[in-house]
Amino acid sequence: MPAESFAAEKSSCSFEREAREAVYRAIHTRRDVRGHFISGPIDDTVLARLLTAAHHAPSVGHMQPWNFIVIRDAERREKVRDLFLAARSEEVSAVAAERQALYRKLRLEGICESALNLCVTCDRTRAEGSPLGRWHNPEMDLYSTVCAVQNFWLAARAEGIGVGWVSIFDSVPLKKLLGIPGHVVPVAYLCVGPVSEFAPRPDLETKGWRQRLPLSGLIMSETFGGDGEASLKSLADGMAAEGAPASSHAGGGAEYS
Ligand SMILES: Cc1cc2nc3c(=O)[nH]c(=O)nc-3n(C[C@H](O)[C@H](O)[C@H](O)COP(=O)(O)O)c2cc1C
């Protein structure tokens, strides 16, 4: 985020400027990594920091429904990749005919090339009997687990560790392969490891699959579809036009000037 964005008023509770910049830097330079994994392990101390960040995510009723399955075994990962390949060949048939060739060219996983895989699960029974925040909206436990994934993803970016989310699976054989019981949902399957670089833009943008939408078109006023907030929209689009940082390498990141 450009430096001018930080000129806005600072509240007494906000971070110092450098710390604020670091937070936005992690957000804007985080990437979904598939093809840029390099060999080498992740130090357990670093992994523990990332898992601690995940475990400090918000969760409905503070239920902390997550578990983290660390998968290092090469043979197991090959089996997971086989599941991915089977699911991908099914998914491609649902893609519009004229986009299937492009879909087939996309790199959509780094299961075997990354240092390790992590399956983040949601135990839907963890806080049974005390459904604070889930009585009317039972899916909130799944949303909470996604918050843990995002914490992990952002902390990993700050550590120079790449993360790629793979969702192209039939969850039934995946659960069987990982011994996940029926009441537990595999929310995210992540490829995690050292990388050569973090691409400046999402792969799916670079490869022409889909571009980032203009933020102003997504902001509504008061009710769904409500027009208004012209000044906010113009500020938001101005920031997008100034651009998120151009590029960043694994050890560092783009400079904010
Ligand atoms: C719930 C979820 C599932 C995803 N599943 C996949 C996947 O199966 N394969 C893949 O290559 N990327 C997957 N992604 C990553 C997105 O493609 C990626 O976030 C998006 O293209 C934007 O790129 P960026 O994360 O680098 O900003 C997934 C992301 C999310 C949030």
The ligand as a MOL file (V3000), in Angstrom:
LIG
                    3D

  0  0  0     0  0            999 V3000
M  V30 BEGIN CTAB
M  V30 COUNTS 31 33 0 0 0
M  V30 BEGIN ATOM
M  V30 1 C -11.2870 -21.6480 -0.5110 0
M  V30 2 C -10.1820 -21.5710 -1.5220 0
M  V30 3 C -9.9150 -22.6700 -2.3290 0
M  V30 4 C -8.8940 -22.6120 -3.2870 0
M  V30 5 N -8.6190 -23.7210 -4.0500 0
M  V30 6 C -7.5930 -23.6830 -4.9370 0
M  V30 7 C -7.2240 -24.8410 -5.6980 0
M  V30 8 O -7.7970 -25.9160 -5.5990 0
M  V30 9 N -6.1750 -24.7340 -6.5390 0
M  V30 10 C -5.5010 -23.5430 -6.6960 0
M  V30 11 O -4.5520 -23.5190 -7.4850 0
M  V30 12 N -5.8110 -22.4590 -5.9790 0
M  V30 13 C -6.8280 -22.5040 -5.1040 0
M  V30 14 N -7.1350 -21.3880 -4.3580 0
M  V30 15 C -6.3390 -20.1670 -4.5240 0
M  V30 16 C -7.0170 -19.1450 -5.4360 0
M  V30 17 O -6.9610 -19.5810 -6.7720 0
M  V30 18 C -6.2900 -17.8260 -5.2670 0
M  V30 19 O -6.4610 -17.3840 -3.9470 0
M  V30 20 C -6.8070 -16.7380 -6.2180 0
M  V30 21 O -6.5430 -17.1040 -7.5340 0
M  V30 22 C -6.1580 -15.3770 -5.9340 0
M  V30 23 O -4.7650 -15.5130 -5.9450 0
M  V30 24 P -3.8720 -15.1210 -4.7030 0
M  V30 25 O -4.2870 -15.9910 -3.5520 0
M  V30 26 O -2.4480 -15.3980 -5.1370 0
M  V30 27 O -4.1180 -13.6820 -4.4000 0
M  V30 28 C -8.1380 -21.4310 -3.4150 0
M  V30 29 C -8.4040 -20.3330 -2.5750 0
M  V30 30 C -9.4010 -20.4030 -1.6410 0
M  V30 31 C -9.6470 -19.2110 -0.7470 0
M  V30 END ATOM
M  V30 BEGIN BOND
M  V30 1 1 1 2
M  V30 2 1 2 3
M  V30 3 2 2 30
M  V30 4 2 3 4
M  V30 5 1 4 5
M  V30 6 1 4 28
M  V30 7 2 5 6
M  V30 8 1 6 7
M  V30 9 1 6 13
M  V30 10 2 7 8
M  V30 11 1 7 9
M  V30 12 1 9 10
M  V30 13 2 10 11
M  V30 14 1 10 12
M  V30 15 2 12 13
M  V30 16 1 13 14
M  V30 17 1 14 15
M  V30 18 1 14 28
M  V30 19 1 15 16
M  V30 20 1 16 17
M  V30 21 1 16 18
M  V30 22 1 18 19
M  V30 23 1 18 20
M  V30 24 1 20 21
M  V30 25 1 20 22
M  V30 26 1 22 23
M  V30 27 1 23 24
M  V30 28 2 24 25
M  V30 29 1 24 26
M  V30 30 1 24 27
M  V30 31 2 28 29
M  V30 32 1 29 30
M  V30 33 1 30 31
M  V30 END BOND
M  V30 END CTAB
M  END
